[in-house]
Amino acid sequence: MIQRLPWLLCLLLPTAWADPLTLQQALELAARHHPNTAEAQARLREAQARKRELLAEYGLNLRLRAEARWIDVPAGSFYNSADDSRAQLLLEKTLYDFGRKARLQQTGQALTAAAVAEAEDLRQQMERETAAAFFDILLADLAFNTANEAMSIAYIRYDRARERLELEQVSELEVAERYASYQDTRLAVRQAEQAQRLSRERLALLLGPDTEPPAEVNMPALELDHPLPEYETLLPRQAHYAPLRALRQQARALQAEAEAARQEQHPSLRLEAAYTEYRQPFVTRSPGRASLVLDWPLTDGGRARSKAAVLEARADQLDSQIQRLTLEWRSRVLETLQRIQHLQVESERNRARRDYQELNLDKKRALYEMEVKADLGNAMVQQSQVQLDSARTRYQLALAWLELAQLTGQARWKPWNEHTDHATE
């Protein structure tokens, strides 16, 4: 009479998993195929390329230069050819620049650290989205079970009312009322079926473009009984928040690059070596040479100062963003703590409701078996609704603990670990 499994979806939806999909499998698939993963990798590559670009001028520069030249040969010259072409192999290497290279190295390191922090933030977003989508499937299945039970009971009531109408024990109005109630529950079941499919499609999109929606998912083991920390004790943890780390490293990179821009007017010591092949060798021409060159720019028209001012202005903008994000972080931490506290109380209430409904169902079932008039169907539906409410609270609490763990860098508060693959009741 009462349907416990979403069998319709198992028939309609193809699955890529022989066993029920676990939360850990979903997170692993998302880590490989989620758009955030590709974006994080691209940001890391960009930062590494930018670091190489900043230090490229300090590498060993080797180039080949070919020059085709024609000259006016003087009268009486020993050489009578106007072809004075040459080919030159030139090597250059900056040996010392009085601190500018160190600033550029700091810039590159800060940019890389910022990209790593941004990648961590993207990974955390992916983890939250994937877990929420996974929990939505479990809740959609429970909602379907609850709606299906209500529909089954509503139909039995309607059918019994029709039988009693034939015996003239009830009025047509009561039969019509039961029929309307039954149609309401049918609509709820259809909506629950659609929610089941939609939740699976949403998860599949996060797991990869070619991923088939899972027919079944496995309920994960969750650790939610952490002591609730005090808000004040978490304030020093803001340094572990990935978006803040990224902004601070970006500001550090801009400040170092601004200092390097100011040092562009510092002298530099450079090694130059060249070997030249001449079409017309003269006695005064030597094919090889090596030089130590001291290059000291005396003026650049203010270009270095302007470049440094632009970079410093950008760093100031980032400082403002850091201050704003710090305030947002504090607000989110406090809101998350309050949400956890509320959900913990709600969990206790749901536990009390579940205990009451189990006792009430036992009582109704006993009365039903003794043929005493009792509404057994209502008790069953109420018990299913309490189970749905308890699961919803539990999954919201899991996501809240996950958010607090990510905000504060406390991995021990995560409600699951890498080996969360087993179902629990």
Order of alpha helices (4+ residues) and beta strands (2+ residues): alpha-alpha-alpha-beta-beta-alpha-alpha-alpha-alpha-beta-beta-alpha-alpha
